[in-house]
Amino acid sequence: MRILVVEDELHLSEALSHILKKNNYTVDVSNDGESGLDNALTGIYDVIVLDIMLPKMDGITILKTIRQEGIETPVILLTARGEISDKVKGLDSGADDYLSKPFNTDELLARIRALSRRRGEIVTGNNTIEFGDITLNTSNLLLSGVHGEITLTLKESELLEYLMIHKRIVCSKEQIIEKLWGFESEAEANHVEVYISFLRKKLKFIHSKVQINTVRGVGYTLSEE
């Protein structure tokens, strides 16, 4: 999962980035509203953690703008304000959840998992995703099957997670690059091909019936034998 953190308090944004990366999320950070909006409008994020009080553009304006542009990414609002009216305004503007500062990071992680489940992703409280005869634990990067298990690299795990979430849908190389490496990355199609090859070998190693199919000229999709 790729998460955008929009927070102007540097110590907090750095702490959140560290914690999320430690839990094997891919994280981008924006420290002001304008850059946060630019990133949010790309539509590549699975969850946005958005502070309300920001320089250059406030979080409510960002939220209203991305919803008007059709971006449905789940948003968790962060606010130091305790007034019910502010929380109601945020929810009415399109937020999916909110946390008041200071907050417990375990609660934030739990709410991120909850938002993932709401989107239809098969993610349990243990950060596992299932498809066919395989289970991917995104916390420890362990890929398990009926006949064995193997540890993936972080990028392999992110790629397999993306394919599992979009099961039976053809995912283009361009979509995969944007999601895993970001718009400004210099990653190319051959990067995707290399990691697809790695994953196929590891699926074969655990004797899984799950296959990564190539749709020539389009992309990749998962299927079961």
Legacy VTK file of the C-alpha trace (Angstrom):
# vtk DataFile Version 3.0
C-alpha trace
ASCII
DATASET POLYDATA
POINTS 225 float
0.000 0.000 0.000
1.129 3.512 -0.800
0.279 6.216 1.745
0.491 10.011 1.455
1.154 11.937 4.667
0.357 15.669 4.474
1.677 17.208 7.695
3.631 20.431 8.259
5.067 19.502 11.675
8.381 18.036 10.539
9.005 15.912 13.614
5.540 14.375 13.345
5.703 13.786 9.587
9.123 12.159 9.945
7.894 9.992 12.813
4.808 8.904 10.881
6.890 8.136 7.796
9.281 6.018 9.862
6.481 4.072 11.563
4.579 3.432 8.351
7.703 2.323 6.486
8.572 0.047 9.408
5.195 -1.589 8.806
6.116 -2.028 5.129
3.976 0.744 3.685
5.341 2.916 0.894
5.181 6.525 2.093
5.350 9.956 0.482
5.354 13.102 2.629
4.193 16.636 1.836
4.817 19.445 4.325
2.417 22.032 2.910
-1.044 22.094 1.421
-0.145 22.926 -2.164
2.313 20.056 -2.610
-0.065 17.794 -0.701
-2.853 18.583 -3.161
-0.565 17.993 -6.146
0.369 14.560 -4.800
-3.181 13.639 -3.807
-4.519 14.474 -7.283
-2.291 11.807 -8.848
-4.696 9.183 -7.524
-1.918 6.660 -6.840
-2.419 6.456 -3.072
-4.352 3.866 -1.090
-4.772 6.112 1.955
-4.110 9.813 2.649
-3.279 10.987 6.173
-4.157 14.683 6.072
-3.617 17.409 8.653
-6.253 20.162 8.725
-4.005 23.082 9.677
-1.441 23.467 6.887
0.512 26.326 5.283
-0.443 27.485 1.762
-3.689 25.469 1.720
-5.714 23.955 4.543
-6.690 20.292 4.706
-10.415 20.883 4.251
-9.770 22.706 0.972
-7.534 19.856 -0.185
-10.213 17.343 0.754
-13.003 19.185 -1.057
-10.816 19.631 -4.156
-9.823 15.979 -4.530
-13.418 14.852 -4.029
-14.581 17.325 -6.678
-11.946 15.864 -9.009
-13.289 12.352 -8.450
-10.420 11.089 -6.277
-11.981 8.503 -3.935
-8.844 7.682 -1.939
-9.741 7.157 1.747
-8.676 10.130 3.893
-7.867 10.188 7.605
-7.905 13.734 8.980
-5.450 14.763 11.685
-6.362 17.721 13.844
-5.366 19.310 17.111
-8.835 20.761 17.370
-11.285 19.128 19.739
-14.489 20.817 18.628
-17.159 18.493 17.287
-18.034 21.063 14.609
-14.575 20.777 13.033
-14.800 16.984 12.907
-18.294 17.151 11.408
-17.068 19.644 8.789
-14.233 17.288 7.845
-16.505 14.263 7.517
-19.062 16.266 5.546
-16.252 17.398 3.209
-15.421 13.818 2.292
-13.138 12.474 5.027
-13.459 8.797 5.899
-12.080 9.024 9.436
-10.317 11.396 11.815
-7.810 11.360 14.664
-7.227 14.124 17.185
-3.653 14.952 18.154
-1.955 13.524 20.096
-2.882 10.019 18.946
-1.590 6.499 19.392
0.248 5.179 16.334
-1.229 1.693 16.834
-4.674 3.272 16.484
-3.605 4.992 13.267
-2.346 1.680 11.852
-5.607 -0.018 12.842
-7.651 2.682 11.114
-5.553 2.346 7.960
-6.252 -1.397 7.950
-9.948 -0.715 8.497
-10.078 1.644 5.516
-8.370 -1.017 3.391
-11.086 -3.505 4.312
-13.801 -1.001 3.419
-12.362 -0.762 -0.089
-12.847 -4.498 -0.542
-9.237 -5.529 -0.028
-8.879 -8.854 1.787
-6.694 -7.513 4.590
-6.949 -8.986 8.071
-5.841 -7.560 11.382
-2.557 -9.384 10.846
-1.936 -7.533 7.558
-2.460 -10.603 5.395
-3.978 -10.763 1.923
-5.285 -13.952 0.357
-5.760 -15.121 -3.210
-6.203 -18.687 -4.341
-3.871 -20.934 -2.373
-1.475 -18.160 -1.258
-1.357 -15.758 1.666
0.842 -12.663 1.724
1.777 -11.128 5.065
2.668 -7.521 4.286
4.151 -6.991 7.757
6.908 -9.597 7.556
6.857 -10.020 3.733
6.157 -13.756 4.073
4.466 -15.502 1.145
2.797 -18.736 2.236
1.174 -21.578 0.344
-0.064 -25.069 1.021
3.354 -26.536 0.277
5.712 -23.998 1.831
6.608 -20.385 2.427
9.239 -17.889 1.333
10.222 -14.336 2.268
9.877 -11.660 -0.415
11.751 -8.414 -0.832
9.739 -5.271 -0.075
9.262 -4.417 -3.751
8.224 -7.997 -4.574
5.690 -7.844 -1.754
4.318 -4.492 -2.961
3.954 -5.803 -6.510
2.252 -9.034 -5.476
-0.033 -7.119 -3.107
-1.051 -4.813 -5.963
-1.819 -7.755 -8.235
-3.754 -9.561 -5.475
-5.850 -6.502 -4.674
-6.646 -6.075 -8.376
-7.234 -9.800 -8.864
-8.343 -10.867 -12.325
-7.939 -7.288 -13.579
-5.194 -6.583 -16.091
-2.664 -4.193 -14.501
-0.544 -2.280 -16.997
3.178 -1.713 -16.537
2.514 2.018 -16.420
0.012 1.609 -13.576
2.437 -0.604 -11.658
5.315 1.870 -12.073
3.162 4.797 -10.919
1.883 2.841 -7.923
5.148 1.250 -6.757
7.757 3.782 -7.807
5.783 7.042 -8.191
5.298 9.505 -11.037
8.736 11.086 -10.734
10.593 7.768 -10.701
12.958 6.808 -13.503
11.797 3.195 -13.300
11.006 1.662 -16.684
9.044 -1.300 -17.990
12.000 -3.640 -17.596
11.983 -3.000 -13.836
8.461 -4.437 -13.697
9.457 -7.378 -15.890
12.353 -8.247 -13.585
10.166 -8.288 -10.461
7.449 -10.258 -12.248
10.118 -12.861 -13.061
11.240 -12.963 -9.420
7.669 -13.463 -8.215
6.967 -16.240 -10.699
10.014 -18.136 -9.440
8.927 -17.734 -5.820
5.378 -18.851 -6.567
6.858 -21.892 -8.264
9.131 -22.492 -5.259
6.126 -22.876 -2.929
4.274 -24.949 -5.574
1.410 -22.492 -5.802
-1.361 -22.836 -8.379
-1.493 -19.041 -8.673
-0.046 -17.742 -11.912
0.968 -14.294 -13.127
-0.261 -14.090 -16.709
1.128 -11.720 -19.306
-1.462 -10.017 -21.490
0.741 -9.041 -24.391
0.851 -5.315 -24.996
-1.338 -4.613 -21.962
0.065 -5.884 -18.658
-0.326 -8.622 -16.061
-3.094 -10.380 -14.195
-3.378 -13.105 -11.554
-5.234 -16.357 -12.086
-5.535 -19.808 -10.561
-4.904 -23.040 -12.423
LINES 1 226
225 0 1 2 3 4 5 6 7 8 9 10 11 12 13 14 15 16 17 18 19 20 21 22 23 24 25 26 27 28 29 30 31 32 33 34 35 36 37 38 39 40 41 42 43 44 45 46 47 48 49 50 51 52 53 54 55 56 57 58 59 60 61 62 63 64 65 66 67 68 69 70 71 72 73 74 75 76 77 78 79 80 81 82 83 84 85 86 87 88 89 90 91 92 93 94 95 96 97 98 99 100 101 102 103 104 105 106 107 108 109 110 111 112 113 114 115 116 117 118 119 120 121 122 123 124 125 126 127 128 129 130 131 132 133 134 135 136 137 138 139 140 141 142 143 144 145 146 147 148 149 150 151 152 153 154 155 156 157 158 159 160 161 162 163 164 165 166 167 168 169 170 171 172 173 174 175 176 177 178 179 180 181 182 183 184 185 186 187 188 189 190 191 192 193 194 195 196 197 198 199 200 201 202 203 204 205 206 207 208 209 210 211 212 213 214 215 216 217 218 219 220 221 222 223 224
